[in-house]
Amino acid sequence: MTNPPPSEAGDPRGPRFEVVALDGIPEIRPGDDLAALVATAYGAFGPADGDILVVTSKVVSKAEGRIVEATERDAVIDSQTVRVVATVEHAGGRTRIVENPQGLVLAAAGVDASNAAEGEVLLLPLDPDASARTLAEALRAEFGVRVGVVLSDTLGRAWRAGQIDQAIGAAGVRVIDDLRGTTDSIGRVLEATIAAIGDELASAAELVKGKTSGRPVAVIRGLGHLVTETLGAPGARALQRTAGEDLFRVGAAEAWREGYEAALRSLSDPSFRSLSEVEGPLPPAQTWTLVIPVKPAAAAKSRLDLPGIDRVALARAIALDTIEAAAACQAVSRVLVVTSDDATIADLEEIPGAQAVFDTASGLRSAIALGIETAGSVVHRAVLLGDIPALRPGELEHALALAATAGRAFVPDADGDGTVLATARPGLEFSPLFGVESAAAHRGAGFAELHLPAFWGLRRDVDTAAHLTAGPALGPRTARLVHDMRGV
């Protein structure tokens, strides 16, 4: 237990310390001798045994050359990401909470443009504890006093608004005070109290350093009992919870989605179709606008070369079965069918909730863009391929329930290479990437992959005869044509 030293005899005031920001440290550039520059400012202040210097990690990053171009910030964040904890989509873009190589859990892996030159971003020091040791060793050698060093960075916190400075590196400073097993002022044994001293020091120093004052170093005096004789203490890494101790290892939406997907994957009965057969509640229902692009039947399904069957009629049947199942999904309020096929448009009058959007362009991407534009950005939007004749409404409802927990999401086809469904929450930019190898394209663009059973009709798009004759039961129109083809 590390209590502050008692007050001097006759002094009515309790324990205290002071925090002073150092002046005289210039703008740091790659290759600068940071220890020498800090020593000059600290020497002018007047070193004392037991001082703790809190140094903003950004100046360490600059001196160590941890600077990269900002043109591909997402790619930089990817390079510094060990594990994605949570992804939050918002009107201004996307915020990722990740674990970085230093073991820190923070937004954007600590990649930061503040206080960096135009067009550049800063990475955190490669080994913050080692950087702190280098500074502490130099200062102790220069002045012959026992000093500690804390490297600080600004981080958010769970459950609390705003950010505070926390310790990401430390040397010669006790960063944790484990009070478990000691007693409080009335003799009660403490069972869980562990004081995060390193973070408290970092936050205290930030109150005088500020964010924009150009004073990256502060001296804390009066807490010499926290300074260790050696620099071999565990450092700020000791403040990070291990995976086994972390009760909040993933975000709420990610945890729900992982558990729900695991439950769906555990289903081994291909006859599963009903929402009521899945234990546990779905999240609050969302109302979706669904875009389904449909080629003119005469140009569709060129690979469906089936003797004795009208390919144009089959292509139209596949599309209408898909549209009807989608419109019957309880989570879907409107189905926008983007097509220039007159016969399909006429048949839509028999499907409640389906609306034709005449395709004035050509190509899948253009049709999808037109449908999304028609849907507007203030609704939950989804794009579904128009060749999924084994689709069941309950399957789509499951997929959309999962999609509601992510900003943008997609469902791969049964082979895992293509995409059958892509979604976006209101207000987010939505440009799905259907086409060759679209599953990989969506993953690369940051869409959350939804893991649904491969035997579901939702994942069974139809391009060949084999796709028609293998898999779940087909919709009524398609089934009739296939029945006739088989001569049964």
KOLVO-470947 format. One record per residue (C-alpha): residue in three letters; y, x negated, z. Coordinates in steps of 0.02 Angstrom, whole numbers. Layout:
// KOLVO-470947
+------+--------+--------+--------+
: resn :     yy :     xx :     zz :
+------+--------+--------+--------+
:  ALA :      Y :      X :      Z :
...
+------+--------+--------+--------+
// end
This chain:
// KOLVO-470947
+------+--------+--------+--------+
: resn :     yy :     xx :     zz :
+------+--------+--------+--------+
:  MET :      0 :      0 :      0 :
:  THR :    169 :    -72 :    -48 :
:  ASN :    310 :     -1 :     58 :
:  PRO :    490 :    -60 :     34 :
:  PRO :    549 :   -190 :    161 :
:  PRO :    634 :   -118 :    317 :
:  SER :    823 :   -112 :    330 :
:  GLU :    911 :   -252 :    420 :
:  ALA :    942 :   -229 :    606 :
:  GLY :   1094 :   -121 :    639 :
:  ASP :   1103 :    -58 :    459 :
:  PRO :   1100 :    134 :    464 :
:  ARG :   1051 :    145 :    281 :
:  GLY :    870 :    159 :    224 :
:  PRO :    780 :     53 :     94 :
:  ARG :    877 :     28 :    -68 :
:  PHE :    886 :    -70 :   -229 :
:  GLU :   1011 :    -97 :   -368 :
:  VAL :    994 :    -92 :   -557 :
:  VAL :   1114 :   -188 :   -668 :
:  ALA :   1116 :   -194 :   -859 :
:  LEU :   1146 :   -368 :   -928 :
:  ASP :   1288 :   -403 :  -1050 :
:  GLY :   1291 :   -540 :  -1180 :
:  ILE :   1127 :   -514 :  -1272 :
:  PRO :   1162 :   -514 :  -1460 :
:  GLU :   1075 :   -414 :  -1596 :
:  ILE :    898 :   -483 :  -1607 :
:  ARG :    824 :   -537 :  -1773 :
:  PRO :    649 :   -591 :  -1824 :
:  GLY :    611 :   -767 :  -1762 :
:  ASP :    746 :   -769 :  -1627 :
:  ASP :    702 :   -855 :  -1463 :
:  LEU :    711 :   -697 :  -1358 :
:  ALA :    669 :   -787 :  -1195 :
:  ALA :    815 :   -907 :  -1219 :
:  LEU :    937 :   -767 :  -1260 :
:  VAL :    882 :   -665 :  -1108 :
:  ALA :    890 :   -821 :   -999 :
:  THR :   1071 :   -853 :  -1049 :
:  ALA :   1124 :   -676 :   -999 :
:  TYR :   1017 :   -678 :   -841 :
:  GLY :   1085 :   -849 :   -791 :
:  ALA :   1263 :   -784 :   -803 :
:  PHE :   1216 :   -638 :   -690 :
:  GLY :   1138 :   -751 :   -559 :
:  PRO :    948 :   -756 :   -541 :
:  ALA :    867 :   -715 :   -375 :
:  ASP :    689 :   -722 :   -311 :
:  GLY :    602 :   -554 :   -327 :
:  ASP :    704 :   -490 :   -473 :
:  ILE :    621 :   -376 :   -600 :
:  LEU :    686 :   -380 :   -779 :
:  VAL :    656 :   -223 :   -883 :
:  VAL :    666 :   -262 :  -1069 :
:  THR :    673 :   -132 :  -1207 :
:  SER :    520 :   -158 :  -1316 :
:  LYS :    622 :   -142 :  -1477 :
:  VAL :    704 :   -312 :  -1453 :
:  VAL :    532 :   -388 :  -1426 :
:  SER :    471 :   -303 :  -1586 :
:  LYS :    619 :   -373 :  -1682 :
:  ALA :    596 :   -550 :  -1616 :
:  GLU :    411 :   -542 :  -1657 :
:  GLY :    445 :   -480 :  -1834 :
:  ARG :    362 :   -311 :  -1808 :
:  ILE :    469 :   -234 :  -1946 :
:  VAL :    408 :   -143 :  -2101 :
:  GLU :    490 :    -46 :  -2242 :
:  ALA :    513 :    139 :  -2204 :
:  THR :    479 :    205 :  -2380 :
:  GLU :    301 :    257 :  -2335 :
:  ARG :    322 :    301 :  -2151 :
:  ASP :    167 :    413 :  -2148 :
:  ALA :     62 :    271 :  -2216 :
:  VAL :    133 :    155 :  -2083 :
:  ILE :     89 :    282 :  -1949 :
:  ASP :    -86 :    295 :  -2021 :
:  SER :   -104 :    106 :  -2008 :
:  GLN :    -59 :    114 :  -1823 :
:  THR :   -170 :    263 :  -1782 :
:  VAL :   -335 :    240 :  -1692 :
:  ARG :   -360 :    424 :  -1651 :
:  VAL :   -262 :    584 :  -1688 :
:  VAL :   -235 :    682 :  -1528 :
:  ALA :   -130 :    827 :  -1592 :
:  THR :    -33 :    876 :  -1747 :
:  VAL :    117 :    991 :  -1736 :
:  GLU :    190 :   1065 :  -1895 :
:  HIS :    369 :   1127 :  -1893 :
:  ALA :    507 :   1172 :  -2013 :
:  GLY :    569 :    992 :  -2014 :
:  GLY :    399 :    918 :  -2055 :
:  ARG :    251 :    859 :  -1954 :
:  THR :    237 :    770 :  -1787 :
:  ARG :     76 :    679 :  -1747 :
:  ILE :     28 :    630 :  -1571 :
:  VAL :    -93 :    485 :  -1588 :
:  GLU :   -174 :    342 :  -1495 :
:  ASN :   -117 :    175 :  -1565 :
:  PRO :   -200 :      3 :  -1562 :
:  GLN :   -113 :    -38 :  -1397 :
:  GLY :   -203 :    109 :  -1317 :
:  LEU :    -43 :    211 :  -1298 :
:  VAL :    -42 :    399 :  -1336 :
:  LEU :    126 :    443 :  -1411 :
:  ALA :    216 :    523 :  -1557 :
:  ALA :    204 :    437 :  -1727 :
:  ALA :    104 :    291 :  -1654 :
:  GLY :    268 :    218 :  -1589 :
:  VAL :    333 :    189 :  -1766 :
:  ASP :    521 :    208 :  -1740 :
:  ALA :    676 :    200 :  -1850 :
:  SER :    803 :    209 :  -1708 :
:  ASN :    900 :     48 :  -1682 :
:  ALA :    819 :    -22 :  -1840 :
:  ALA :    908 :    -73 :  -2000 :
:  GLU :    926 :     52 :  -2141 :
:  GLY :    762 :     70 :  -2236 :
:  GLU :    658 :    -10 :  -2098 :
:  VAL :    551 :     48 :  -1953 :
:  LEU :    490 :    -46 :  -1801 :
:  LEU :    312 :    -61 :  -1739 :
:  LEU :    274 :    -88 :  -1555 :
:  PRO :    235 :   -267 :  -1499 :
:  LEU :     58 :   -315 :  -1546 :
:  ASP :     13 :   -353 :  -1363 :
:  PRO :    151 :   -291 :  -1246 :
:  ASP :     72 :   -367 :  -1090 :
:  ALA :     60 :   -538 :  -1175 :
:  SER :    241 :   -524 :  -1232 :
:  ALA :    293 :   -485 :  -1053 :
:  ARG :    196 :   -636 :   -989 :
:  THR :    283 :   -750 :  -1114 :
:  LEU :    454 :   -692 :  -1054 :
:  ALA :    409 :   -702 :   -870 :
:  GLU :    337 :   -877 :   -888 :
:  ALA :    495 :   -938 :   -977 :
:  LEU :    612 :   -862 :   -848 :
:  ARG :    514 :   -927 :   -699 :
:  ALA :    511 :  -1101 :   -776 :
:  GLU :    697 :  -1096 :   -817 :
:  PHE :    761 :  -1037 :   -648 :
:  GLY :    624 :  -1080 :   -524 :
:  VAL :    622 :   -904 :   -452 :
:  ARG :    485 :   -773 :   -441 :
:  VAL :    530 :   -639 :   -568 :
:  GLY :    431 :   -499 :   -649 :
:  VAL :    452 :   -423 :   -821 :
:  VAL :    423 :   -245 :   -881 :
:  LEU :    430 :   -196 :  -1065 :
:  SER :    487 :    -16 :  -1086 :
:  ASP :    480 :    113 :  -1224 :
:  THR :    539 :    294 :  -1235 :
:  LEU :    395 :    418 :  -1230 :
:  GLY :    373 :    605 :  -1211 :
:  ARG :    267 :    683 :  -1075 :
:  ALA :    147 :    828 :  -1067 :
:  TRP :    217 :    986 :   -989 :
:  ARG :    395 :    916 :   -975 :
:  ALA :    546 :    929 :  -1090 :
:  GLY :    633 :    772 :  -1150 :
:  GLN :    581 :    590 :  -1148 :
:  ILE :    588 :    451 :  -1019 :
:  ASP :    564 :    263 :  -1027 :
:  GLN :    391 :    206 :   -975 :
:  ALA :    309 :     36 :   -952 :
:  ILE :    206 :    -20 :  -1102 :
:  GLY :    196 :   -202 :  -1049 :
:  ALA :    212 :   -295 :   -884 :
:  ALA :    187 :   -466 :   -805 :
:  GLY :    212 :   -523 :   -626 :
:  VAL :    242 :   -344 :   -568 :
:  ARG :    129 :   -225 :   -475 :
:  VAL :    128 :    -73 :   -592 :
:  ILE :     16 :     42 :   -490 :
:  ASP :     14 :     82 :   -305 :
:  ASP :   -152 :    164 :   -264 :
:  LEU :   -123 :    262 :   -104 :
:  ARG :   -292 :    347 :    -99 :
:  GLY :   -373 :    327 :     71 :
:  THR :   -209 :    295 :    161 :
:  THR :   -124 :    425 :    271 :
:  ASP :     38 :    519 :    252 :
:  SER :    176 :    533 :    383 :
:  ILE :     76 :    659 :    486 :
:  GLY :    -90 :    568 :    472 :
:  ARG :   -169 :    666 :    330 :
:  VAL :   -279 :    561 :    215 :
:  LEU :   -214 :    549 :     37 :
:  GLU :   -350 :    585 :    -90 :
:  ALA :   -268 :    579 :   -261 :
:  THR :    -98 :    494 :   -248 :
:  ILE :    -74 :    345 :   -365 :
:  ALA :    107 :    293 :   -391 :
:  ALA :    149 :    238 :   -569 :
:  ILE :    272 :    105 :   -513 :
:  GLY :    287 :     24 :   -684 :
:  ASP :    347 :    187 :   -762 :
:  GLU :    467 :    218 :   -618 :
:  LEU :    544 :     46 :   -643 :
:  ALA :    562 :     75 :   -830 :
:  SER :    648 :    243 :   -803 :
:  ALA :    765 :    175 :   -670 :
:  ALA :    820 :     35 :   -787 :
:  GLU :    851 :    155 :   -931 :
:  LEU :    983 :    245 :   -829 :
:  VAL :   1095 :     92 :   -845 :
:  LYS :   1034 :     19 :  -1011 :
:  GLY :   1059 :    179 :  -1111 :
:  LYS :    999 :    209 :  -1288 :
:  THR :   1150 :    151 :  -1387 :
:  SER :   1247 :     32 :  -1274 :
:  GLY :   1175 :   -128 :  -1346 :
:  ARG :   1110 :   -181 :  -1175 :
:  PRO :    922 :   -198 :  -1194 :
:  VAL :    889 :   -285 :  -1028 :
:  ALA :    919 :   -229 :   -849 :
:  VAL :    887 :   -319 :   -684 :
:  ILE :    814 :   -225 :   -537 :
:  ARG :    853 :   -312 :   -372 :
:  GLY :    790 :   -267 :   -201 :
:  LEU :    608 :   -228 :   -242 :
:  GLY :    539 :   -403 :   -225 :
:  HIS :    386 :   -336 :   -133 :
:  LEU :    326 :   -273 :   -303 :
:  VAL :    336 :   -446 :   -384 :
:  THR :    174 :   -545 :   -382 :
:  GLU :    153 :   -732 :   -360 :
:  THR :     51 :   -749 :   -519 :
:  LEU :     65 :   -673 :   -692 :
:  GLY :   -118 :   -631 :   -704 :
:  ALA :   -101 :   -451 :   -645 :
:  PRO :   -181 :   -317 :   -756 :
:  GLY :    -15 :   -273 :   -837 :
:  ALA :     44 :   -104 :   -900 :
:  ARG :   -124 :    -70 :   -981 :
:  ALA :   -182 :    -21 :   -807 :
:  LEU :    -70 :    133 :   -820 :
:  GLN :   -172 :    205 :   -964 :
:  ARG :   -312 :    326 :   -922 :
:  THR :   -483 :    288 :   -991 :
:  ALA :   -564 :    414 :  -1108 :
:  GLY :   -679 :    475 :   -970 :
:  GLU :   -531 :    510 :   -854 :
:  ASP :   -424 :    594 :   -985 :
:  LEU :   -428 :    783 :   -958 :
:  PHE :   -315 :    814 :  -1108 :
:  ARG :   -392 :    701 :  -1240 :
:  VAL :   -348 :    818 :  -1384 :
:  GLY :   -214 :    948 :  -1412 :
:  ALA :   -244 :   1131 :  -1372 :
:  ALA :   -260 :   1185 :  -1553 :
:  GLU :   -374 :   1039 :  -1594 :
:  ALA :   -485 :   1074 :  -1443 :
:  TRP :   -501 :   1259 :  -1489 :
:  ARG :   -539 :   1218 :  -1669 :
:  GLU :   -669 :   1084 :  -1625 :
:  GLY :   -759 :   1203 :  -1508 :
:  TYR :   -753 :   1348 :  -1628 :
:  GLU :   -813 :   1243 :  -1774 :
:  ALA :   -955 :   1175 :  -1668 :
:  ALA :  -1008 :   1352 :  -1627 :
:  LEU :  -1006 :   1402 :  -1810 :
:  ARG :  -1105 :   1248 :  -1861 :
:  SER :  -1236 :   1289 :  -1730 :
:  LEU :  -1276 :   1452 :  -1818 :
:  SER :  -1441 :   1428 :  -1908 :
:  ASP :  -1466 :   1606 :  -1969 :
:  PRO :  -1401 :   1626 :  -2148 :
:  SER :  -1394 :   1814 :  -2121 :
:  PHE :  -1247 :   1791 :  -2001 :
:  ARG :  -1100 :   1893 :  -2064 :
:  SER :  -1017 :   1986 :  -1920 :
:  LEU :   -871 :   1928 :  -1814 :
:  SER :   -949 :   2016 :  -1665 :
:  GLU :  -1097 :   1897 :  -1670 :
:  VAL :   -991 :   1748 :  -1620 :
:  GLU :   -968 :   1728 :  -1432 :
:  GLY :   -792 :   1701 :  -1369 :
:  PRO :   -627 :   1775 :  -1427 :
:  LEU :   -537 :   1734 :  -1587 :
:  PRO :   -355 :   1680 :  -1566 :
:  PRO :   -218 :   1811 :  -1585 :
:  ALA :   -236 :   1889 :  -1757 :
:  GLN :   -118 :   1831 :  -1893 :
:  THR :    -76 :   1927 :  -2051 :
:  TRP :   -100 :   1828 :  -2210 :
:  THR :    -41 :   1840 :  -2389 :
:  LEU :   -179 :   1777 :  -2502 :
:  VAL :   -149 :   1703 :  -2675 :
:  ILE :   -296 :   1707 :  -2796 :
:  PRO :   -272 :   1624 :  -2967 :
:  VAL :   -382 :   1700 :  -3103 :
:  LYS :   -400 :   1631 :  -3279 :
:  PRO :   -409 :   1749 :  -3427 :
:  ALA :   -592 :   1798 :  -3433 :
:  ALA :   -612 :   1739 :  -3613 :
:  ALA :   -566 :   1561 :  -3560 :
:  ALA :   -657 :   1560 :  -3392 :
:  LYS :   -827 :   1496 :  -3341 :
:  SER :   -865 :   1398 :  -3499 :
:  ARG :  -1010 :   1312 :  -3409 :
:  LEU :  -1098 :   1477 :  -3375 :
:  ASP :  -1207 :   1470 :  -3530 :
:  LEU :  -1331 :   1611 :  -3494 :
:  PRO :  -1442 :   1686 :  -3630 :
:  GLY :  -1422 :   1873 :  -3649 :
:  ILE :  -1269 :   1891 :  -3540 :
:  ASP :  -1087 :   1925 :  -3582 :
:  ARG :   -996 :   1773 :  -3511 :
:  VAL :   -826 :   1859 :  -3519 :
:  ALA :   -892 :   2010 :  -3423 :
:  LEU :   -975 :   1895 :  -3297 :
:  ALA :   -815 :   1793 :  -3269 :
:  ARG :   -718 :   1954 :  -3240 :
:  ALA :   -852 :   2021 :  -3120 :
:  ILE :   -849 :   1860 :  -3018 :
:  ALA :   -660 :   1869 :  -3001 :
:  LEU :   -658 :   2053 :  -2952 :
:  ASP :   -796 :   2030 :  -2822 :
:  THR :   -696 :   1888 :  -2746 :
:  ILE :   -535 :   1989 :  -2744 :
:  GLU :   -618 :   2143 :  -2669 :
:  ALA :   -700 :   2045 :  -2527 :
:  ALA :   -536 :   1955 :  -2490 :
:  ALA :   -436 :   2118 :  -2487 :
:  ALA :   -563 :   2192 :  -2365 :
:  CYS :   -532 :   2052 :  -2239 :
:  GLN :   -442 :   2122 :  -2086 :
:  ALA :   -329 :   1969 :  -2074 :
:  VAL :   -263 :   1990 :  -2252 :
:  SER :   -118 :   2108 :  -2281 :
:  ARG :    -87 :   2070 :  -2464 :
:  VAL :   -183 :   1989 :  -2606 :
:  LEU :    -79 :   1919 :  -2749 :
:  VAL :   -188 :   1898 :  -2903 :
:  VAL :   -102 :   1779 :  -3024 :
:  THR :   -173 :   1812 :  -3197 :
:  SER :   -131 :   1857 :  -3376 :
:  ASP :   -296 :   1947 :  -3404 :
:  ASP :   -252 :   2127 :  -3448 :
:  ALA :   -423 :   2198 :  -3406 :
:  THR :   -424 :   2115 :  -3235 :
:  ILE :   -249 :   2180 :  -3201 :
:  ALA :   -306 :   2357 :  -3244 :
:  ASP :   -457 :   2343 :  -3129 :
:  LEU :   -347 :   2291 :  -2982 :
:  GLU :   -288 :   2470 :  -2966 :
:  GLU :   -458 :   2509 :  -2890 :
:  ILE :   -441 :   2376 :  -2753 :
:  PRO :   -325 :   2424 :  -2608 :
:  GLY :   -209 :   2284 :  -2556 :
:  ALA :   -225 :   2189 :  -2720 :
:  GLN :    -68 :   2159 :  -2823 :
:  ALA :    -53 :   2079 :  -2995 :
:  VAL :     69 :   1937 :  -3026 :
:  PHE :     77 :   1908 :  -3213 :
:  ASP :     46 :   1724 :  -3250 :
:  THR :    184 :   1668 :  -3367 :
:  ALA :    133 :   1484 :  -3360 :
:  SER :    -30 :   1396 :  -3396 :
:  GLY :   -146 :   1297 :  -3285 :
:  LEU :   -213 :   1314 :  -3109 :
:  ARG :    -74 :   1221 :  -3019 :
:  SER :     62 :   1324 :  -3106 :
:  ALA :    -26 :   1488 :  -3065 :
:  ILE :    -43 :   1438 :  -2883 :
:  ALA :    139 :   1386 :  -2871 :
:  LEU :    193 :   1554 :  -2945 :
:  GLY :     87 :   1648 :  -2819 :
:  ILE :    154 :   1548 :  -2671 :
:  GLU :    333 :   1575 :  -2731 :
:  THR :    299 :   1762 :  -2742 :
:  ALA :    224 :   1764 :  -2567 :
:  GLY :    378 :   1685 :  -2490 :
:  SER :    385 :   1557 :  -2349 :
:  VAL :    403 :   1672 :  -2198 :
:  VAL :    221 :   1728 :  -2197 :
:  HIS :     53 :   1646 :  -2168 :
:  ARG :     -4 :   1596 :  -2343 :
:  ALA :   -174 :   1552 :  -2413 :
:  VAL :   -240 :   1509 :  -2585 :
:  LEU :   -419 :   1560 :  -2624 :
:  LEU :   -515 :   1517 :  -2781 :
:  GLY :   -559 :   1667 :  -2889 :
:  ASP :   -740 :   1622 :  -2919 :
:  ILE :   -824 :   1654 :  -2751 :
:  PRO :   -929 :   1810 :  -2784 :
:  ALA :  -1036 :   1790 :  -2626 :
:  LEU :   -883 :   1794 :  -2512 :
:  ARG :   -893 :   1909 :  -2360 :
:  PRO :   -736 :   1975 :  -2273 :
:  GLY :   -795 :   1916 :  -2102 :
:  GLU :   -814 :   1738 :  -2165 :
:  LEU :   -637 :   1736 :  -2229 :
:  GLU :   -575 :   1807 :  -2064 :
:  HIS :   -660 :   1665 :  -1971 :
:  ALA :   -583 :   1537 :  -2088 :
:  LEU :   -408 :   1610 :  -2069 :
:  ALA :   -426 :   1617 :  -1880 :
:  LEU :   -464 :   1431 :  -1881 :
:  ALA :   -324 :   1397 :  -2004 :
:  ALA :   -199 :   1482 :  -1887 :
:  THR :   -225 :   1337 :  -1764 :
:  ALA :   -167 :   1208 :  -1892 :
:  GLY :     -8 :   1187 :  -1991 :
:  ARG :    -97 :   1163 :  -2158 :
:  ALA :   -285 :   1174 :  -2179 :
:  PHE :   -422 :   1181 :  -2309 :
:  VAL :   -605 :   1230 :  -2328 :
:  PRO :   -712 :   1118 :  -2439 :
:  ASP :   -841 :   1190 :  -2556 :
:  ALA :  -1026 :   1178 :  -2516 :
:  ASP :  -1040 :   1009 :  -2603 :
:  GLY :   -896 :    941 :  -2501 :
:  ASP :   -797 :    876 :  -2650 :
:  GLY :   -694 :   1026 :  -2703 :
:  THR :   -588 :   1153 :  -2609 :
:  VAL :   -611 :   1342 :  -2599 :
:  LEU :   -469 :   1387 :  -2479 :
:  ALA :   -304 :   1306 :  -2429 :
:  THR :   -182 :   1378 :  -2302 :
:  ALA :    -10 :   1351 :  -2224 :
:  ARG :     85 :   1426 :  -2079 :
:  PRO :    256 :   1508 :  -2107 :
:  GLY :    403 :   1395 :  -2143 :
:  LEU :    301 :   1245 :  -2200 :
:  GLU :    306 :   1167 :  -2372 :
:  PHE :    145 :   1220 :  -2459 :
:  SER :     82 :   1130 :  -2615 :
:  PRO :   -108 :   1136 :  -2614 :
:  LEU :   -202 :   1011 :  -2721 :
:  PHE :   -341 :   1106 :  -2809 :
:  GLY :   -431 :   1011 :  -2945 :
:  VAL :   -552 :    865 :  -2961 :
:  GLU :   -596 :    785 :  -2793 :
:  SER :   -476 :    906 :  -2709 :
:  ALA :   -559 :    892 :  -2537 :
:  ALA :   -513 :    708 :  -2527 :
:  ALA :   -339 :    747 :  -2593 :
:  HIS :   -310 :    877 :  -2457 :
:  ARG :   -373 :    761 :  -2321 :
:  GLY :   -256 :    626 :  -2383 :
:  ALA :   -109 :    747 :  -2383 :
:  GLY :   -137 :    788 :  -2200 :
:  PHE :   -221 :    958 :  -2218 :
:  ALA :   -339 :    993 :  -2072 :
:  GLU :   -518 :   1012 :  -2133 :
:  LEU :   -605 :   1169 :  -2072 :
:  HIS :   -791 :   1145 :  -2043 :
:  LEU :   -885 :   1304 :  -2085 :
:  PRO :  -1071 :   1329 :  -2119 :
:  ALA :  -1119 :   1269 :  -2293 :
:  PHE :  -1226 :   1423 :  -2325 :
:  TRP :  -1078 :   1541 :  -2311 :
:  GLY :  -1027 :   1629 :  -2470 :
:  LEU :   -848 :   1571 :  -2441 :
:  ARG :   -900 :   1393 :  -2484 :
:  ARG :  -1005 :   1442 :  -2637 :
:  ASP :   -893 :   1439 :  -2789 :
:  VAL :   -981 :   1470 :  -2955 :
:  ASP :   -975 :   1356 :  -3106 :
:  THR :  -1155 :   1352 :  -3169 :
:  ALA :  -1306 :   1465 :  -3180 :
:  ALA :  -1385 :   1371 :  -3035 :
:  HIS :  -1238 :   1423 :  -2925 :
:  LEU :  -1274 :   1605 :  -2966 :
:  THR :  -1459 :   1604 :  -2932 :
:  ALA :  -1458 :   1499 :  -2772 :
:  GLY :  -1369 :   1545 :  -2613 :
:  PRO :  -1313 :   1702 :  -2523 :
:  ALA :  -1309 :   1878 :  -2593 :
:  LEU :  -1182 :   1906 :  -2731 :
:  GLY :  -1049 :   2039 :  -2740 :
:  PRO :  -1098 :   2205 :  -2823 :
:  ARG :  -1022 :   2177 :  -2996 :
:  THR :  -1092 :   2002 :  -3014 :
:  ALA :  -1260 :   2052 :  -2942 :
:  ARG :  -1280 :   2191 :  -3071 :
:  LEU :  -1250 :   2071 :  -3216 :
:  VAL :  -1368 :   1939 :  -3144 :
:  HIS :  -1497 :   2075 :  -3113 :
:  ASP :  -1486 :   2124 :  -3297 :
:  MET :  -1496 :   1942 :  -3349 :
:  ARG :  -1658 :   1918 :  -3253 :
:  GLY :  -1727 :   2075 :  -3334 :
:  VAL :  -1778 :   2145 :  -3165 :
+------+--------+--------+--------+
// end
